[in-house]
Amino acid sequence: MIVLGIDPGTAVTGYGVVRATGASGAALLECGVIRTRADQPLPARLADIYEGVRELIERHQPEVLAVEDVFYARNVRTTLVLGHARGVVLLAGQQAGLPIREYPPADIKKTVVGNGAATKEQVQFMVTKLLRLKHAPEPADAADGVAAALACVLRAEVSRRIEAVR
């Protein structure tokens, strides 16, 4: 199973593509960020995010799209704009016919790190360990995208094991 994980943002959208290798293992295929230009109007930035996610889907042919859910920022405008970024990511996945899994940030951290209040550095550390990487994915937004994909892979493995016991 190949999972595309996305950490949406209007300035920087992090992504990670992970392949499940069985027995709770996973391999990183690619990670990085989709950057938009701050001098562009919001609709243009959203178009860039949409096109970037579409290109990732085309290139990797994932079986699932895992997206970090909205966290509620103190600033309502920030939350609203983040929702727009998530919307175009969800649209790209829906148009590609992918099953979409949405996870709150605390659930991703709990699944990957074991602590729902983990720091970005802790997420980077655990992503590095779980995927046996030499270096942590940079920037932190890329690691967050990888963590979303890993959370999906790890949860699927747990579900598979539970079903096997039944």
N, C-alpha and C positions, 0 to 999 in steps of 0.2 A: 504494500500500500504506500503510495506517495501522497504526502500531505503538504499543501502550501499554507503556511502560517503567516498571518498579517497583523501587524501592530499599526493601525491607521493613525495618520496625522496629516494635517494640511501642509506643513512645511517639510516634514520627513515621515515617510511611511516605511516602516521596517518590514522585511520579509525573510522567510526561511523556508527552504524546501527540504523535507526530510523523508527518507524512505525507511519504513519499518522493516527490520531484518529478522523478526521473530524472536521469541523468548525475551521479550522486553528490550530488545536491541533496536538501534536506529542508526542511520548514517546520514550525514549532512550532504546534500547534493549542491546547494547553493544558498547563499544568504547575502543580504545587502540592503540598500535603501533606495527608495524612489524619492528624489528631492524635487521640490517645486520652487519656483522663483518668487521671492517675497514681493517683487514689484509687479507681479501678475495679478489680475483680478481673480476672485475666488472661483468663478466658473472655469477659467483657463487652468487653474491649479487642479481643480477636480477632474478636468479632462485629462490632464497629465497623469494623475493617479490611476484613473480608469484604464488608460492606454497601457501604463506600466504593468498593471495587474493582468490585463488581457495578454500581454506579451509573455508574462511568466506562465500563465495557464497554457498558452500555445506551445511554449518551449518545453515545459516539463510534464504536461498532461497529467496533473494530479488527479487523484480519485476523490479527494476531500479538500474543502477550503475551511481552515480554522481561523476565526477572526476574534481579536480581542474586543470585548464588549465595551460600551461607553462607561467611563468612570465619570462621576459627577464632580466637576471642578467647582471651585468656589465662584468662579466667574461664569455666569450663565452663557455669555457669548462664546467662551471657549468650548463649553460643552456642546453648544449648538453647532459650531463650526466643525468640531470633531465628528458630530453625527453626520454631517454632509460627507465627510471623507469616508466614513464607514459605509454610507449609502452607496457610493460609487463602487466600493470594493464588493459589497453584497450584490450589486447589479451585475458586475463582471462575472462573479461566480454563478449567479442564477442564469445568466444568458449562456454560460458554458455548460449548464446542466449539472453542476456539481452539487453534491450534498454540502450544506454549510453548517458548521458547528460554531456556535458563539459562546465564548467563555468570559466571565468577568475577570478582570486582572488578578484579583485575589485567588480565584480558583486556579488560574494558570500557575501562579507562584506557589500555591499549596501543592499542586501536582508535581511540579518540577523541582522545587526547593524543599518542600515540606513545611513551609511557613507562608501563609497568605499575606503577611506584611513584609516579605523579603525585600531587600534593597536591590537596585539595578545591578550592583556589583555581585551580590549573591546569585542572582539569576544568571549573569554571565559566567560565574564560576561553575555552577551546576550544569549549564548547557555544555560548557567545555568538558567537564568530567563525563557526563552521560554520553556524549558523542565522541569521546576520546580524541579531542582536538588538541593541537599543539598550542594554540592561542585562542583566547576568547573572541567571539565575533564582535566586530567593531563596525559602527558605533553601537551604543547600547540599544538603539531602536532595532537594529538587525538582530541582536540577541533576543529581544522581546518577540520578534516575528518567529524566530526559531523556537522559542519557548512555547508559543501558541501551537505550533505544529507538533512539538514534542508532547504537549499536554494531550492533544488529540490521539497521538500514537499510544501513549501510556494508558489512557483511559480505554481505548479500544482493546488493548491487551488484557487489562483487568476484566473487562466485560467478557472477552473470549474465554478467559480462565474460569470465570463464574459459570458461564454456560456449559463449559466442559464438565464441571463438577455436577451440574444438574443432570 
